[in-house]
Amino acid sequence: MRKIIAVVAFAALAGCGVETASTAATAAAAKKQEIEQGKKTMEQMQRNIGKAMEQTQQSAERADNGAK
């Protein structure tokens, strides 16, 4: 009888470990996706800033040439 109780208890505890590992893996996958999306957003913003800087420089050059 003690062996049966021990086996059942062990199986229950092992199941909890699997669930915890599964939850951790899911959280890690979600975090990885969040990081990748953040990188894409950062790259897009850097491109937008670069374009804005180019436009500002072109406007300044046009204004400088017009003033001459």
C-alpha positions as CSV (number, residue, x, y, z in Angstrom):
1,M,0.0,0.0,0.0
2,R,2.9,2.4,0.8
3,K,4.4,1.7,-2.6
4,I,1.2,2.6,-4.3
5,I,0.9,5.9,-2.4
6,A,4.6,6.7,-3.1
7,V,4.1,6.0,-6.8
8,V,1.0,8.1,-7.0
9,A,2.7,11.0,-5.1
10,F,5.7,10.8,-7.3
11,A,3.6,10.9,-10.4
12,A,1.7,13.9,-9.1
13,L,4.9,15.7,-8.3
14,A,6.4,14.8,-11.7
15,G,3.3,16.2,-13.4
16,C,3.7,19.5,-11.6
17,G,7.3,19.7,-12.8
18,V,6.2,19.2,-16.4
19,E,3.6,21.8,-16.2
20,T,6.0,24.3,-14.7
21,A,8.6,23.6,-17.4
22,S,5.9,24.0,-20.1
23,T,4.8,27.3,-18.6
24,A,8.4,28.5,-18.5
25,A,8.9,27.5,-22.1
26,T,5.8,29.3,-23.2
27,A,6.8,32.5,-21.3
28,A,10.3,32.3,-22.8
29,A,8.8,32.0,-26.3
30,A,6.6,35.0,-25.7
31,K,9.5,37.0,-24.4
32,K,11.6,36.1,-27.5
33,Q,8.8,37.2,-29.8
34,E,8.5,40.5,-27.8
35,I,12.2,41.1,-28.2
36,E,12.1,40.4,-31.9
37,Q,9.2,42.8,-32.4
38,G,11.0,45.4,-30.4
39,K,14.1,45.1,-32.6
40,K,11.9,45.5,-35.7
41,T,10.3,48.6,-34.3
42,M,13.7,50.0,-33.4
43,E,15.0,49.4,-36.9
44,Q,12.0,51.1,-38.4
45,M,12.3,54.1,-36.2
46,Q,16.0,54.4,-37.0
47,R,15.1,54.4,-40.7
48,N,12.5,57.0,-40.1
49,I,14.9,59.2,-38.2
50,G,17.5,58.8,-40.9
51,K,15.0,59.9,-43.6
52,A,13.9,62.9,-41.4
53,M,17.5,64.0,-41.0
54,E,18.1,63.7,-44.7
55,Q,15.1,65.9,-45.4
56,T,16.1,68.4,-42.9
57,Q,19.6,68.6,-44.4
58,Q,18.2,69.0,-47.9
59,S,15.9,71.8,-46.7
60,A,18.8,73.5,-45.1
61,E,20.8,73.2,-48.2
62,R,18.0,74.6,-50.4
63,A,17.5,77.5,-48.0
64,D,21.2,78.2,-48.0
65,N,21.4,78.1,-51.8
66,G,18.4,80.3,-52.1
67,A,19.9,82.9,-49.7
68,K,23.0,83.3,-51.9
